[in-house]
Amino acid sequence: MKTETRELFVEGMTCDGCVRRVRRAVEAVEGVATVEVELPTGRVVVEGAGDVPRSALVQAIERTGYVVRAEGGAS
């Protein structure tokens, strides 16, 4: 199975609880292997199957109440 690394930037995380909510939401997406969430930058690095749609990751995060910015961290 081909793996792929994706990077997303999330707005609105202010604490470790936010990090845990985002991590759990992304881990629940089928095909995701690992998730790393950086609170200071809002950066979320996801490794998983190459066929995991970015839209599925965005939807999982946005369902938790956070906003995903455009790739590259631009607002």
C-alpha positions in Angstrom: 0.0 0.0 0.0 1.4 3.4 -1.0 1.6 5.9 1.9 1.4 9.6 1.7 2.1 12.5 4.0 -0.3 15.5 4.1 0.0 18.8 5.9 -3.0 20.9 7.0 -3.2 24.1 9.1 -5.9 24.5 11.7 -7.2 27.7 13.2 -8.8 27.9 16.7 -6.8 25.4 18.7 -5.8 27.0 22.0 -4.9 24.2 24.4 -3.9 20.5 24.7 -7.5 19.5 24.7 -7.9 21.0 21.3 -4.9 19.1 20.1 -6.4 15.8 21.4 -9.8 16.5 19.8 -8.2 17.2 16.4 -5.9 14.2 16.7 -8.7 11.8 17.6 -10.9 13.1 14.7 -8.2 12.7 12.1 -7.2 9.2 13.5 -10.8 8.1 13.0 -10.6 8.7 9.2 -10.1 5.3 7.4 -6.6 4.9 6.1 -4.9 7.3 8.5 -1.8 5.8 10.1 -0.3 8.6 12.2 -1.2 12.1 13.1 1.0 14.8 14.6 -0.6 18.1 15.8 1.5 21.2 16.6 -0.4 23.6 18.8 1.7 26.8 18.3 1.6 26.6 14.5 -1.7 24.8 14.0 0.1 22.4 11.7 -1.3 18.9 11.4 0.8 16.2 9.7 -1.0 13.1 8.6 0.5 9.9 7.3 -1.7 7.3 5.7 -2.9 5.5 2.6 -2.4 7.5 -0.5 -6.1 7.3 -1.3 -7.3 9.2 1.8 -9.0 12.3 0.4 -7.9 15.6 1.8 -11.6 16.5 2.0 -12.2 13.6 4.5 -9.5 15.0 6.7 -10.8 18.6 6.5 -14.4 17.4 7.3 -13.2 15.4 10.3 -11.4 18.5 11.7 -14.2 20.9 10.9 -16.8 18.6 12.6 -14.8 19.2 15.8 -15.4 23.0 15.5 -12.1 24.1 14.0 -11.3 25.7 10.7 -8.8 24.3 8.2 -6.8 27.1 6.4 -5.6 26.8 2.8 -2.5 24.6 2.4 0.8 26.2 3.1 -0.7 28.0 6.1 -2.1 31.0 4.2 -5.2 32.5 5.6 
